[in-house]
Amino acid sequence: MNGLKEVDVICPYCGETIDMLVDASSGAQEYYEDCPVCCAPILFLMSVDENGEICLGIKRGDE
C-alpha cells in the first residue's frame, strides 16, 4: 500500500496555501517540516482513521 498523499495546507505563519506530501504508511506521526514559502517550522499532527483517511492538523512550531 502506498501511503503517500498530496495535501494542501495553509501555513500558520505566512498564510500561504502550500502543497505537502504526507506519508501515512507508518500510522500516526508528529513531525516538523519547514514552510517552502517563509521557511518557518510547521508541526504536523497526523493520524489515520479506521477507513484509511488521513487526519492532519498543523500548528506553529512555537505553540
Predicted model as a PDB file, atoms N, CA, C, CB and O in Angstrom, pLDDT in the B-factor column:
MODEL        1                                                                  
ATOM      1  N   MET A   1       0.844  -1.189   0.000  1.00 46.00           N  
ATOM      2  CA  MET A   1       0.000   0.000   0.000  1.00 46.00           C  
ATOM      3  C   MET A   1       0.884   1.245   0.000  1.00 46.00           C  
ATOM      4  CB  MET A   1      -0.957   0.002   1.225  1.00 46.00           C  
ATOM      5  O   MET A   1       1.805   1.362   0.808  1.00 46.00           O  
ATOM      6  N   ASN A   2       0.608   2.130  -0.872  1.00 63.00           N  
ATOM      7  CA  ASN A   2       1.336   3.398  -0.945  1.00 63.00           C  
ATOM      8  C   ASN A   2       0.636   4.397  -0.038  1.00 63.00           C  
ATOM      9  CB  ASN A   2       1.414   3.933  -2.418  1.00 63.00           C  
ATOM     10  O   ASN A   2      -0.519   4.750  -0.274  1.00 63.00           O  
ATOM     11  N   GLY A   3       1.332   4.857   1.002  1.00 69.00           N  
ATOM     12  CA  GLY A   3       0.732   5.776   1.952  1.00 69.00           C  
ATOM     13  C   GLY A   3       0.943   7.234   1.629  1.00 69.00           C  
ATOM     14  O   GLY A   3       0.537   8.096   2.408  1.00 69.00           O  
ATOM     15  N   LEU A   4       1.573   7.543   0.490  1.00 81.00           N  
ATOM     16  CA  LEU A   4       1.844   8.934   0.141  1.00 81.00           C  
ATOM     17  C   LEU A   4       0.595   9.622  -0.396  1.00 81.00           C  
ATOM     18  CB  LEU A   4       2.968   9.013  -0.889  1.00 81.00           C  
ATOM     19  O   LEU A   4      -0.131   9.078  -1.228  1.00 81.00           O  
ATOM     20  N   LYS A   5       0.366  10.833   0.105  1.00 83.00           N  
ATOM     21  CA  LYS A   5      -0.784  11.601  -0.352  1.00 83.00           C  
ATOM     22  C   LYS A   5      -0.410  13.081  -0.364  1.00 83.00           C  
ATOM     23  CB  LYS A   5      -2.027  11.346   0.555  1.00 83.00           C  
ATOM     24  O   LYS A   5       0.230  13.577   0.563  1.00 83.00           O  
ATOM     25  N   GLU A   6      -0.814  13.775  -1.419  1.00 88.00           N  
ATOM     26  CA  GLU A   6      -0.566  15.210  -1.507  1.00 88.00           C  
ATOM     27  C   GLU A   6      -1.751  15.940  -0.882  1.00 88.00           C  
ATOM     28  CB  GLU A   6      -0.345  15.660  -2.991  1.00 88.00           C  
ATOM     29  O   GLU A   6      -2.908  15.659  -1.193  1.00 88.00           O  
ATOM     30  N   VAL A   7      -1.438  16.882   0.003  1.00 88.00           N  
ATOM     31  CA  VAL A   7      -2.483  17.662   0.661  1.00 88.00           C  
ATOM     32  C   VAL A   7      -2.130  19.139   0.579  1.00 88.00           C  
ATOM     33  CB  VAL A   7      -2.664  17.220   2.140  1.00 88.00           C  
ATOM     34  O   VAL A   7      -0.956  19.507   0.538  1.00 88.00           O  
ATOM     35  N   ASP A   8      -3.153  19.976   0.556  1.00 93.00           N  
ATOM     36  CA  ASP A   8      -2.977  21.423   0.612  1.00 93.00           C  
ATOM     37  C   ASP A   8      -3.183  21.866   2.048  1.00 93.00           C  
ATOM     38  CB  ASP A   8      -3.963  22.159  -0.352  1.00 93.00           C  
ATOM     39  O   ASP A   8      -4.185  21.517   2.672  1.00 93.00           O  
ATOM     40  N   VAL A   9      -2.238  22.634   2.575  1.00 93.00           N  
ATOM     41  CA  VAL A   9      -2.360  23.185   3.918  1.00 93.00           C  
ATOM     42  C   VAL A   9      -2.073  24.686   3.855  1.00 93.00           C  
ATOM     43  CB  VAL A   9      -1.389  22.468   4.913  1.00 93.00           C  
ATOM     44  O   VAL A   9      -1.419  25.168   2.930  1.00 93.00           O  
ATOM     45  N   ILE A  10      -2.563  25.397   4.833  1.00 95.00           N  
ATOM     46  CA  ILE A  10      -2.296  26.830   4.937  1.00 95.00           C  
ATOM     47  C   ILE A  10      -1.251  27.024   6.026  1.00 95.00           C  
ATOM     48  CB  ILE A  10      -3.607  27.645   5.249  1.00 95.00           C  
ATOM     49  O   ILE A  10      -1.444  26.611   7.170  1.00 95.00           O  
ATOM     50  N   CYS A  11      -0.151  27.654   5.659  1.00 96.00           N  
ATOM     51  CA  CYS A  11       0.919  27.893   6.624  1.00 96.00           C  
ATOM     52  C   CYS A  11       0.387  28.765   7.763  1.00 96.00           C  
ATOM     53  CB  CYS A  11       2.147  28.567   5.938  1.00 96.00           C  
ATOM     54  O   CYS A  11      -0.203  29.816   7.515  1.00 96.00           O  
ATOM     55  N   PRO A  12       0.595  28.329   9.019  1.00 96.00           N  
ATOM     56  CA  PRO A  12       0.109  29.132  10.152  1.00 96.00           C  
ATOM     57  C   PRO A  12       0.934  30.395  10.397  1.00 96.00           C  
ATOM     58  CB  PRO A  12       0.106  28.290  11.408  1.00 96.00           C  
ATOM     59  O   PRO A  12       0.564  31.211  11.241  1.00 96.00           O  
ATOM     60  N   TYR A  13       2.021  30.570   9.691  1.00 96.00           N  
ATOM     61  CA  TYR A  13       2.855  31.766   9.813  1.00 96.00           C  
ATOM     62  C   TYR A  13       2.532  32.795   8.735  1.00 96.00           C  
ATOM     63  CB  TYR A  13       4.328  31.388   9.740  1.00 96.00           C  
ATOM     64  O   TYR A  13       2.156  33.927   9.040  1.00 96.00           O  
ATOM     65  N   CYS A  14       2.680  32.392   7.462  1.00 97.00           N  
ATOM     66  CA  CYS A  14       2.556  33.367   6.368  1.00 97.00           C  
ATOM     67  C   CYS A  14       1.195  33.334   5.675  1.00 97.00           C  
ATOM     68  CB  CYS A  14       3.635  33.120   5.345  1.00 97.00           C  
ATOM     69  O   CYS A  14       0.890  34.228   4.886  1.00 97.00           O  
ATOM     70  N   GLY A  15       0.364  32.313   5.956  1.00 96.00           N  
ATOM     71  CA  GLY A  15      -0.973  32.241   5.387  1.00 96.00           C  
ATOM     72  C   GLY A  15      -1.040  31.722   3.958  1.00 96.00           C  
ATOM     73  O   GLY A  15      -2.123  31.666   3.376  1.00 96.00           O  
ATOM     74  N   GLU A  16       0.107  31.337   3.377  1.00 97.00           N  
ATOM     75  CA  GLU A  16       0.121  30.815   2.013  1.00 97.00           C  
ATOM     76  C   GLU A  16      -0.390  29.377   1.990  1.00 97.00           C  
ATOM     77  CB  GLU A  16       1.542  30.890   1.419  1.00 97.00           C  
ATOM     78  O   GLU A  16      -0.133  28.604   2.913  1.00 97.00           O  
ATOM     79  N   THR A  17      -1.113  29.025   0.932  1.00 96.00           N  
ATOM     80  CA  THR A  17      -1.521  27.645   0.718  1.00 96.00           C  
ATOM     81  C   THR A  17      -0.360  26.915   0.061  1.00 96.00           C  
ATOM     82  CB  THR A  17      -2.817  27.556  -0.155  1.00 96.00           C  
ATOM     83  O   THR A  17       0.161  27.349  -0.966  1.00 96.00           O  
ATOM     84  N   ILE A  18       0.039  25.800   0.668  1.00 95.00           N  
ATOM     85  CA  ILE A  18       1.185  25.048   0.156  1.00 95.00           C  
ATOM     86  C   ILE A  18       0.796  23.591  -0.049  1.00 95.00           C  
ATOM     87  CB  ILE A  18       2.393  25.156   1.121  1.00 95.00           C  
ATOM     88  O   ILE A  18      -0.033  23.052   0.685  1.00 95.00           O  
ATOM     89  N   ASP A  19       1.394  22.962  -1.044  1.00 93.00           N  
ATOM     90  CA  ASP A  19       1.207  21.534  -1.300  1.00 93.00           C  
ATOM     91  C   ASP A  19       2.248  20.771  -0.502  1.00 93.00           C  
ATOM     92  CB  ASP A  19       1.314  21.203  -2.826  1.00 93.00           C  
ATOM     93  O   ASP A  19       3.442  21.050  -0.607  1.00 93.00           O  
ATOM     94  N   MET A  20       1.800  19.810   0.293  1.00 87.00           N  
ATOM     95  CA  MET A  20       2.722  18.997   1.074  1.00 87.00           C  
ATOM     96  C   MET A  20       2.449  17.534   0.774  1.00 87.00           C  
ATOM     97  CB  MET A  20       2.584  19.289   2.595  1.00 87.00           C  
ATOM     98  O   MET A  20       1.306  17.147   0.526  1.00 87.00           O  
ATOM     99  N   LEU A  21       3.482  16.733   0.796  1.00 86.00           N  
ATOM    100  CA  LEU A  21       3.365  15.302   0.602  1.00 86.00           C  
ATOM    101  C   LEU A  21       3.478  14.644   1.961  1.00 86.00           C  
ATOM    102  CB  LEU A  21       4.446  14.766  -0.382  1.00 86.00           C  
ATOM    103  O   LEU A  21       4.486  14.805   2.650  1.00 86.00           O  
ATOM    104  N   VAL A  22       2.451  13.903   2.353  1.00 84.00           N  
ATOM    105  CA  VAL A  22       2.469  13.223   3.651  1.00 84.00           C  
ATOM    106  C   VAL A  22       2.484  11.719   3.428  1.00 84.00           C  
ATOM    107  CB  VAL A  22       1.245  13.637   4.518  1.00 84.00           C  
ATOM    108  O   VAL A  22       1.956  11.222   2.434  1.00 84.00           O  
ATOM    109  N   ASP A  23       3.095  11.001   4.367  1.00 81.00           N  
ATOM    110  CA  ASP A  23       3.232   9.549   4.280  1.00 81.00           C  
ATOM    111  C   ASP A  23       2.462   8.919   5.433  1.00 81.00           C  
ATOM    112  CB  ASP A  23       4.733   9.117   4.309  1.00 81.00           C  
ATOM    113  O   ASP A  23       2.867   9.017   6.591  1.00 81.00           O  
ATOM    114  N   ALA A  24       1.356   8.277   5.105  1.00 75.00           N  
ATOM    115  CA  ALA A  24       0.511   7.662   6.130  1.00 75.00           C  
ATOM    116  C   ALA A  24       0.837   6.197   6.361  1.00 75.00           C  
ATOM    117  CB  ALA A  24      -0.937   7.797   5.749  1.00 75.00           C  
ATOM    118  O   ALA A  24       0.161   5.539   7.153  1.00 75.00           O  
ATOM    119  N   SER A  25       1.854   5.666   5.691  1.00 78.00           N  
ATOM    120  CA  SER A  25       2.156   4.240   5.789  1.00 78.00           C  
ATOM    121  C   SER A  25       2.641   3.819   7.170  1.00 78.00           C  
ATOM    122  CB  SER A  25       3.188   3.871   4.768  1.00 78.00           C  
ATOM    123  O   SER A  25       2.585   2.637   7.508  1.00 78.00           O  
ATOM    124  N   SER A  26       3.119   4.773   7.976  1.00 78.00           N  
ATOM    125  CA  SER A  26       3.618   4.449   9.316  1.00 78.00           C  
ATOM    126  C   SER A  26       2.612   4.759  10.413  1.00 78.00           C  
ATOM    127  CB  SER A  26       4.895   5.202   9.583  1.00 78.00           C  
ATOM    128  O   SER A  26       2.950   4.679  11.594  1.00 78.00           O  
ATOM    129  N   GLY A  27       1.389   5.109  10.053  1.00 79.00           N  
ATOM    130  CA  GLY A  27       0.373   5.417  11.045  1.00 79.00           C  
ATOM    131  C   GLY A  27       0.528   6.818  11.607  1.00 79.00           C  
ATOM    132  O   GLY A  27       1.039   7.718  10.940  1.00 79.00           O  
ATOM    133  N   ALA A  28       0.078   6.989  12.845  1.00 87.00           N  
ATOM    134  CA  ALA A  28       0.078   8.311  13.484  1.00 87.00           C  
ATOM    135  C   ALA A  28       1.506   8.823  13.657  1.00 87.00           C  
ATOM    136  CB  ALA A  28      -0.638   8.253  14.852  1.00 87.00           C  
ATOM    137  O   ALA A  28       2.411   8.072  14.023  1.00 87.00           O  
ATOM    138  N   GLN A  29       1.690  10.118  13.388  1.00 90.00           N  
ATOM    139  CA  GLN A  29       3.013  10.729  13.466  1.00 90.00           C  
ATOM    140  C   GLN A  29       2.901  12.183  13.887  1.00 90.00           C  
ATOM    141  CB  GLN A  29       3.741  10.618  12.123  1.00 90.00           C  
ATOM    142  O   GLN A  29       1.874  12.827  13.675  1.00 90.00           O  
ATOM    143  N   GLU A  30       3.964  12.688  14.482  1.00 93.00           N  
ATOM    144  CA  GLU A  30       4.152  14.121  14.720  1.00 93.00           C  
ATOM    145  C   GLU A  30       5.526  14.457  14.184  1.00 93.00           C  
ATOM    146  CB  GLU A  30       4.009  14.503  16.256  1.00 93.00           C  
ATOM    147  O   GLU A  30       6.509  13.803  14.533  1.00 93.00           O  
ATOM    148  N   TYR A  31       5.604  15.473  13.335  1.00 92.00           N  
ATOM    149  CA  TYR A  31       6.894  15.852  12.777  1.00 92.00           C  
ATOM    150  C   TYR A  31       6.857  17.310  12.340  1.00 92.00           C  
ATOM    151  CB  TYR A  31       7.268  14.938  11.593  1.00 92.00           C  
ATOM    152  O   TYR A  31       5.792  17.888  12.126  1.00 92.00           O  
ATOM    153  N   TYR A  32       8.039  17.885  12.215  1.00 93.00           N  
ATOM    154  CA  TYR A  32       8.182  19.263  11.755  1.00 93.00           C  
ATOM    155  C   TYR A  32       8.629  19.271  10.303  1.00 93.00           C  
ATOM    156  CB  TYR A  32       9.186  20.040  12.636  1.00 93.00           C  
ATOM    157  O   TYR A  32       9.446  18.450   9.885  1.00 93.00           O  
ATOM    158  N   GLU A  33       8.087  20.203   9.547  1.00 92.00           N  
ATOM    159  CA  GLU A  33       8.537  20.446   8.185  1.00 92.00           C  
ATOM    160  C   GLU A  33       8.489  21.953   7.957  1.00 92.00           C  
ATOM    161  CB  GLU A  33       7.654  19.671   7.133  1.00 92.00           C  
ATOM    162  O   GLU A  33       7.534  22.615   8.364  1.00 92.00           O  
ATOM    163  N   ASP A  34       9.504  22.488   7.315  1.00 94.00           N  
ATOM    164  CA  ASP A  34       9.563  23.920   7.076  1.00 94.00           C  
ATOM    165  C   ASP A  34       8.655  24.327   5.926  1.00 94.00           C  
ATOM    166  CB  ASP A  34      10.990  24.349   6.791  1.00 94.00           C  
ATOM    167  O   ASP A  34       8.555  23.623   4.921  1.00 94.00           O  
ATOM    168  N   CYS A  35       7.998  25.463   6.081  1.00 94.00           N  
ATOM    169  CA  CYS A  35       7.183  26.029   5.016  1.00 94.00           C  
ATOM    170  C   CYS A  35       8.107  26.373   3.843  1.00 94.00           C  
ATOM    171  CB  CYS A  35       6.394  27.294   5.513  1.00 94.00           C  
ATOM    172  O   CYS A  35       9.129  27.029   4.046  1.00 94.00           O  
ATOM    173  N   PRO A  36       7.771  25.945   2.624  1.00 94.00           N  
ATOM    174  CA  PRO A  36       8.623  26.263   1.481  1.00 94.00           C  
ATOM    175  C   PRO A  36       8.556  27.743   1.076  1.00 94.00           C  
ATOM    176  CB  PRO A  36       8.232  25.397   0.304  1.00 94.00           C  
ATOM    177  O   PRO A  36       9.367  28.191   0.265  1.00 94.00           O  
ATOM    178  N   VAL A  37       7.606  28.504   1.624  1.00 96.00           N  
ATOM    179  CA  VAL A  37       7.472  29.921   1.290  1.00 96.00           C  
ATOM    180  C   VAL A  37       8.253  30.783   2.280  1.00 96.00           C  
ATOM    181  CB  VAL A  37       5.989  30.335   1.276  1.00 96.00           C  
ATOM    182  O   VAL A  37       9.101  31.579   1.877  1.00 96.00           O  
ATOM    183  N   CYS A  38       7.967  30.626   3.589  1.00 96.00           N  
ATOM    184  CA  CYS A  38       8.592  31.503   4.591  1.00 96.00           C  
ATOM    185  C   CYS A  38       9.650  30.800   5.444  1.00 96.00           C  
ATOM    186  CB  CYS A  38       7.530  32.073   5.495  1.00 96.00           C  
ATOM    187  O   CYS A  38      10.296  31.440   6.274  1.00 96.00           O  
ATOM    188  N   CYS A  39       9.830  29.503   5.249  1.00 96.00           N  
ATOM    189  CA  CYS A  39      10.857  28.696   5.946  1.00 96.00           C  
ATOM    190  C   CYS A  39      10.606  28.518   7.441  1.00 96.00           C  
ATOM    191  CB  CYS A  39      12.205  29.331   5.759  1.00 96.00           C  
ATOM    192  O   CYS A  39      11.508  28.080   8.155  1.00 96.00           O  
ATOM    193  N   ALA A  40       9.419  28.839   7.935  1.00 95.00           N  
ATOM    194  CA  ALA A  40       9.098  28.655   9.355  1.00 95.00           C  
ATOM    195  C   ALA A  40       8.752  27.187   9.621  1.00 95.00           C  
ATOM    196  CB  ALA A  40       7.917  29.581   9.781  1.00 95.00           C  
ATOM    197  O   ALA A  40       8.211  26.515   8.742  1.00 95.00           O  
ATOM    198  N   PRO A  41       9.058  26.681  10.828  1.00 95.00           N  
ATOM    199  CA  PRO A  41       8.780  25.279  11.151  1.00 95.00           C  
ATOM    200  C   PRO A  41       7.300  25.048  11.470  1.00 95.00           C  
ATOM    201  CB  PRO A  41       9.640  24.834  12.336  1.00 95.00           C  
ATOM    202  O   PRO A  41       6.740  25.690  12.358  1.00 95.00           O  
ATOM    203  N   ILE A  42       6.679  24.131  10.738  1.00 94.00           N  
ATOM    204  CA  ILE A  42       5.278  23.778  10.952  1.00 94.00           C  
ATOM    205  C   ILE A  42       5.242  22.404  11.600  1.00 94.00           C  
ATOM    206  CB  ILE A  42       4.463  23.796   9.607  1.00 94.00           C  
ATOM    207  O   ILE A  42       5.898  21.473  11.133  1.00 94.00           O  
ATOM    208  N   LEU A  43       4.474  22.276  12.681  1.00 95.00           N  
ATOM    209  CA  LEU A  43       4.283  20.989  13.339  1.00 95.00           C  
ATOM    210  C   LEU A  43       3.093  20.291  12.703  1.00 95.00           C  
ATOM    211  CB  LEU A  43       4.074  21.163  14.873  1.00 95.00           C  
ATOM    212  O   LEU A  43       1.977  20.812  12.720  1.00 95.00           O  
ATOM    213  N   PHE A  44       3.332  19.110  12.139  1.00 92.00           N  
ATOM    214  CA  PHE A  44       2.275  18.301  11.538  1.00 92.00           C  
ATOM    215  C   PHE A  44       1.871  17.222  12.527  1.00 92.00           C  
ATOM    216  CB  PHE A  44       2.738  17.674  10.189  1.00 92.00           C  
ATOM    217  O   PHE A  44       2.715  16.486  13.037  1.00 92.00           O  
ATOM    218  N   LEU A  45       0.572  17.133  12.795  1.00 93.00           N  
ATOM    219  CA  LEU A  45      -0.009  16.121  13.677  1.00 93.00           C  
ATOM    220  C   LEU A  45      -0.910  15.250  12.808  1.00 93.00           C  
ATOM    221  CB  LEU A  45      -0.813  16.775  14.884  1.00 93.00           C  
ATOM    222  O   LEU A  45      -2.009  15.659  12.434  1.00 93.00           O  
ATOM    223  N   MET A  46      -0.436  14.045  12.490  1.00 91.00           N  
ATOM    224  CA  MET A  46      -1.156  13.213  11.542  1.00 91.00           C  
ATOM    225  C   MET A  46      -1.619  11.924  12.191  1.00 91.00           C  
ATOM    226  CB  MET A  46      -0.288  12.908  10.337  1.00 91.00           C  
ATOM    227  O   MET A  46      -0.892  11.292  12.957  1.00 91.00           O  
ATOM    228  N   SER A  47      -2.846  11.552  11.867  1.00 88.00           N  
ATOM    229  CA  SER A  47      -3.373  10.254  12.260  1.00 88.00           C  
ATOM    230  C   SER A  47      -4.128   9.680  11.070  1.00 88.00           C  
ATOM    231  CB  SER A  47      -4.295  10.365  13.521  1.00 88.00           C  
ATOM    232  O   SER A  47      -4.441  10.392  10.116  1.00 88.00           O  
ATOM    233  N   VAL A  48      -4.414   8.397  11.139  1.00 81.00           N  
ATOM    234  CA  VAL A  48      -5.146   7.717  10.070  1.00 81.00           C  
ATOM    235  C   VAL A  48      -6.355   7.058  10.722  1.00 81.00           C  
ATOM    236  CB  VAL A  48      -4.238   6.655   9.308  1.00 81.00           C  
ATOM    237  O   VAL A  48      -6.213   6.293  11.677  1.00 81.00           O  
ATOM    238  N   ASP A  49      -7.554   7.359  10.199  1.00 82.00           N  
ATOM    239  CA  ASP A  49      -8.759   6.790  10.808  1.00 82.00           C  
ATOM    240  C   ASP A  49      -8.975   5.355  10.345  1.00 82.00           C  
ATOM    241  CB  ASP A  49      -9.990   7.645  10.468  1.00 82.00           C  
ATOM    242  O   ASP A  49      -8.197   4.828   9.549  1.00 82.00           O  
ATOM    243  N   GLU A  50     -10.038   4.725  10.850  1.00 82.00           N  
ATOM    244  CA  GLU A  50     -10.315   3.314  10.560  1.00 82.00           C  
ATOM    245  C   GLU A  50     -10.605   3.050   9.081  1.00 82.00           C  
ATOM    246  CB  GLU A  50     -11.488   2.846  11.391  1.00 82.00           C  
ATOM    247  O   GLU A  50     -10.516   1.908   8.629  1.00 82.00           O  
ATOM    248  N   ASN A  51     -10.947   4.088   8.329  1.00 82.00           N  
ATOM    249  CA  ASN A  51     -11.201   3.944   6.893  1.00 82.00           C  
ATOM    250  C   ASN A  51      -9.962   4.218   6.053  1.00 82.00           C  
ATOM    251  CB  ASN A  51     -12.315   4.876   6.468  1.00 82.00           C  
ATOM    252  O   ASN A  51     -10.022   4.171   4.825  1.00 82.00           O  
ATOM    253  N   GLY A  52      -8.836   4.503   6.707  1.00 75.00           N  
ATOM    254  CA  GLY A  52      -7.603   4.784   5.993  1.00 75.00           C  
ATOM    255  C   GLY A  52      -7.459   6.227   5.562  1.00 75.00           C  
ATOM    256  O   GLY A  52      -6.528   6.561   4.830  1.00 75.00           O  
ATOM    257  N   GLU A  53      -8.376   7.102   6.007  1.00 79.00           N  
ATOM    258  CA  GLU A  53      -8.303   8.519   5.653  1.00 79.00           C  
ATOM    259  C   GLU A  53      -7.324   9.234   6.579  1.00 79.00           C  
ATOM    260  CB  GLU A  53      -9.703   9.178   5.730  1.00 79.00           C  
ATOM    261  O   GLU A  53      -7.271   8.971   7.780  1.00 79.00           O  
ATOM    262  N   ILE A  54      -6.560  10.134   5.996  1.00 81.00           N  
ATOM    263  CA  ILE A  54      -5.579  10.907   6.757  1.00 81.00           C  
ATOM    264  C   ILE A  54      -6.278  12.068   7.457  1.00 81.00           C  
ATOM    265  CB  ILE A  54      -4.445  11.427   5.833  1.00 81.00           C  
ATOM    266  O   ILE A  54      -7.029  12.823   6.838  1.00 81.00           O  
ATOM    267  N   CYS A  55      -6.020  12.199   8.751  1.00 86.00           N  
ATOM    268  CA  CYS A  55      -6.485  13.343   9.533  1.00 86.00           C  
ATOM    269  C   CYS A  55      -5.233  14.146   9.872  1.00 86.00           C  
ATOM    270  CB  CYS A  55      -7.287  12.897  10.847  1.00 86.00           C  
ATOM    271  O   CYS A  55      -4.347  13.659  10.574  1.00 86.00           O  
ATOM    272  N   LEU A  56      -5.165  15.379   9.367  1.00 88.00           N  
ATOM    273  CA  LEU A  56      -3.958  16.168   9.513  1.00 88.00           C  
ATOM    274  C   LEU A  56      -4.249  17.477  10.221  1.00 88.00           C  
ATOM    275  CB  LEU A  56      -3.329  16.432   8.158  1.00 88.00           C  
ATOM    276  O   LEU A  56      -5.125  18.238   9.809  1.00 88.00           O  
ATOM    277  N   GLY A  57      -3.517  17.730  11.276  1.00 92.00           N  
ATOM    278  CA  GLY A  57      -3.588  19.004  11.982  1.00 92.00           C  
ATOM    279  C   GLY A  57      -2.235  19.681  11.864  1.00 92.00           C  
ATOM    280  O   GLY A  57      -1.203  19.012  11.806  1.00 92.00           O  
ATOM    281  N   ILE A  58      -2.238  20.992  11.829  1.00 93.00           N  
ATOM    282  CA  ILE A  58      -0.978  21.729  11.777  1.00 93.00           C  
ATOM    283  C   ILE A  58      -0.971  22.806  12.841  1.00 93.00           C  
ATOM    284  CB  ILE A  58      -0.755  22.346  10.384  1.00 93.00           C  
ATOM    285  O   ILE A  58      -2.011  23.366  13.188  1.00 93.00           O  
ATOM    286  N   LYS A  59       0.219  23.090  13.356  1.00 94.00           N  
ATOM    287  CA  LYS A  59       0.410  24.132  14.359  1.00 94.00           C  
ATOM    288  C   LYS A  59       1.717  24.849  14.069  1.00 94.00           C  
ATOM    289  CB  LYS A  59       0.406  23.541  15.799  1.00 94.00           C  
ATOM    290  O   LYS A  59       2.601  24.331  13.386  1.00 94.00           O  
ATOM    291  N   ARG A  60       1.811  26.047  14.605  1.00 91.00           N  
ATOM    292  CA  ARG A  60       3.086  26.754  14.572  1.00 91.00           C  
ATOM    293  C   ARG A  60       4.082  25.984  15.434  1.00 91.00           C  
ATOM    294  CB  ARG A  60       2.932  28.232  15.069  1.00 91.00           C  
ATOM    295  O   ARG A  60       3.703  25.366  16.429  1.00 91.00           O  
ATOM    296  N   GLY A  61       5.318  26.023  15.058  1.00 80.00           N  
ATOM    297  CA  GLY A  61       6.347  25.335  15.823  1.00 80.00           C  
ATOM    298  C   GLY A  61       6.590  25.923  17.195  1.00 80.00           C  
ATOM    299  O   GLY A  61       7.171  25.263  18.056  1.00 80.00           O  
ATOM    300  N   ASP A  62       6.150  27.172  17.419  1.00 79.00           N  
ATOM    301  CA  ASP A  62       6.374  27.826  18.702  1.00 79.00           C  
ATOM    302  C   ASP A  62       5.147  27.802  19.617  1.00 79.00           C  
ATOM    303  CB  ASP A  62       6.797  29.246  18.471  1.00 79.00           C  
ATOM    304  O   ASP A  62       5.113  28.507  20.626  1.00 79.00           O  
ATOM    305  N   GLU A  63       4.143  26.994  19.269  1.00 74.00           N  
ATOM    306  CA  GLU A  63       2.937  26.904  20.116  1.00 74.00           C  
ATOM    307  C   GLU A  63       3.138  25.888  21.205  1.00 74.00           C  
ATOM    308  CB  GLU A  63       1.700  26.537  19.284  1.00 74.00           C  
ATOM    309  O   GLU A  63       2.240  25.668  22.018  1.00 74.00           O  
TER     310      GLU A  63                                                      
ENDMDL                                                                          
END                                                                             
